Each structure stands twice: as structure tokens, then as C-alpha cells.
């Protein structure tokens, strides 16, 4: 069943957990996410990030597939736009039926980010959808390695600025920077847990963690305890699926068929999503 981002965050808040938000880049990826959620009876956010993943499959083709399968799920599912880069992209997602959208204006000057996010909130409201937005910077796309240079990681979210941003825009959830970045970590991330707590207390809205892959289970639990209610997780699910394919090929003699590789990837992703959902809800 499809629900709004606001509804699914309220479910997480009511039990002090976080909902897993997983990007899908293929039909088998969508299946793996939804099948994992149904198997352990957990809500989930099924999402797509055009900026990062349109190279693998067009948004206008995977979006309707996401909607079709999510509507038939036996658990609450929010179908969500991740890192929407323009109001046009937000409108495209809403027209498909997406019940959550992230407008990401974090790279813009503050006042422009506020103005564009307000516009996203206004248009989403006409569809009954919820809005996530970002202050701070997590950096890089998922396919790249984290901690590999650049200055983005130092731009941690200021709690007072976050509170002002939420008040001015009326968003439902805030993605903010407290030590995570997108991609594969080359060194252990150092999370600013007190910053999460202060942001949550001052904004009054659920905090969203981006760059969730590679974080320890214990750090996940600390973040959730201090106000994180949505955790984006993709990179390591894709990596483990790739590792599974390599192992399959290495152990296989004779012909190798593409459909067997799809099954191998699906099974690996489903296991990763089940394990991750269990951590987020523990």
C-alpha cells in the first residue's frame, strides 16, 4: 500500500525507529526492496535519484514500475523522489503518483534554497505529498568513494540555520550533514551525534540520514535514538550484489546466462535490505 512520506515517518516516530529508504535502479531492485519489506513486515521508502541513477535507467520508465509494485505491497510504502534537482523534476515525480519528494537545493545560496523549497512544498501539497529538503552537504554520488577529497564534508548543518529553514519552508523532513557522505567510505566516518539531537530539538521535524552505507550498526542506533527517522541506503547493497555476481561467475563452469546474474543480484540485494531494515527497526 502506498502512503505519504509524512505517514511513514509518523510510523517510525511512534516506535522510535527509522525507516529504510532504498534506491531502485532496476526492476529486480524494486522487487528486492519490496519483497524484503514484506518478508519481515516493515514499512519502506522506495526511491529513485535521477541525478545519480538516470544513467542506468530513465526516471520516466522506472517510476511507473515503482508505483505499480508499491501499490500492491502488503506493507506501507512511500514512493519517493531522491535528490530532486529542479521543480520540474519534482512535478514529474508527483504526476507519476510519488507520495514523497526531496527537493535538493543545498548547493544554492540559502535564500534561493528557501524560495525553491517553498515552491516544492506548495506544489506537493496539491498532490497530498510530503517534502524532504536539505541543509548542509553530504557530497558525491553513490558510485564514488567517500572521504576522497574536496571540502563538502566540512559543511556540517548549523542547528539554528536548520530551525530557520524548516520554519520558513514548512517541510516534513530535513536531510542534514553531521558526518556522513555519499559513497564508499575509505576511512571510518566520525558522526556528530549531539548535532543530530540539537537539530531535531530545534527543528521539530524528523532528521534524514544520507550516506547510510558503511555506517556501523551501533552508530545507526545512536543516530536513531537522537532523532534520525529516515536512512538512505544504497551503495553497499549495490556493491554486495556485484560481489555476489563475481563469486557466481568465479564458481560457475560452462555457460553463464544473464538471467542467472539477475537472480543472483536480486537475492543478494533482498538479503542486504532485510538485514538493514532489522537494524533500523531494532
Secondary structure, 3 states (H helix, E strand, C coil): CECCHHHHHHHHHHCCCCEEEEECCCHHHHHHHHHHHHHHCCCEEEEECHHHHCCCCCHHHHHHHHHHHHHCCCCCEEEEEEEECCHHHHHHHHHHCCCEEEECCCCCCHHHHHHHHHHHHHHHHHHCCEEEEEECCCCCCCCCEECCCCCHHHCCCCHHHHHHHHHHHCCCEEEECCCCCCCEECCCCCCCHHHHHHHHHHHCCEEEECCCCCCCHHHHHHHHHCCEEEEEECHHHHHHHHHHHHHHHHHCCCCCCHHHHHHHHHHHHHHHHHHHHHHHHC
